[in-house]
């Protein structure tokens, strides 16, 4: 028994550069059609967008807990906590001097 997936049609206007790049990707044979390429690209974009939104919604502790020890050092955890929780981020987007935070 073959599973049939219902597909919907969309229309999008893109720049000539994007169209040319997409056509070149289809021509490589990695995608069966322009429709296949667009479906894969949109699925990837939507997945990444949802992950980023979820990360934005996470609290500081929850976000830091998702990082493994190889991703971040204890000094970086301290720095991030101070930046997020103690408001060390400048409202004028001035650079943070790490030496002023980590003793």
N, C-alpha and C positions, 0 to 999 in steps of 0.2 A: 504494500500500500504506500503510495507516494503522498507526502504531505504537501498540500498546496497552500502557499502563503499569499494572502491578499495584499496587493500593492496599490498604492495611491500615486497619482501623478502630481508633480509640482512643476512650476515654471519659475525660473530664476534668471535674472539678467546679471551678467558678470562682465568684468573688464576684458578686453581682448587678450591681455596678458594671462589672466586666470584661465580663459578658454583654451589658449594655446598650450599652457602647461598641462591642463587636464587632458587635452587630446594627445599630447606626447606620452602621458602616463598610460592612457588606454592603448596607444600604439605599441607599448612595451610588451603587451600581452599579459601583464600582471592583473588586469581587470578585463572582464568579458565585454564590457560596454561602458559608455558614459554613465548610464544609469547605475551600473554596479559601482563605479568609482564614486559617484555622488552619494550613494547609499552608505558605502563604507566611510567616506569622509564625514558625513553627517552623524553617523553612529559614533565615530571616534570623538567628534566635537561635543556631542551631547553628553557622552560619558565623562569626558574631561570637565565639562562645564558643571555637571552635577557634583563631581568630586570636589571641585574648587568651591562651590557653594556650600557643601557640607563642611569643608575645612573652615570656611569663614564663620559658620555658625557654631563651631566648636569653641568651648571655653579654653582658656590658656592651659590649665592642667590636663584636660583631655587631649589637647593637641600635642603637648609635650610628651604625654604618655604614649602616643603613637610612634614617636621617634625611638629607634633602637640605639643602644650604646655606641654602635659603630657609626651611626649617623650624627651623633652629637656628644660633645664632651660635657662633664659636670660644669665646667666653667661657662660653657655656652648656655646650659640650662639656667644657671644663675643670671647670666646676662639677659636672656630672653624673659625670665620672670620679672626682672627689674624693669625692662623696657615695657612689657605689657602691663604689669600690675602697678608699678610705681610711677607710671606716666613719664618716663624718661625720654619719650619721643617728643621732639620739638614740634610745636604747632606750626612753626615756620619751615619745617622740613630741613632743619640744620643737621649736619652730621653728628652722630653720637660718638663721643670719645670713649672708646672701650676702656682705656686705662683709668678713666674717672669712675667707672662702674665696678670693675673687677680689681680688688685689692690684692 
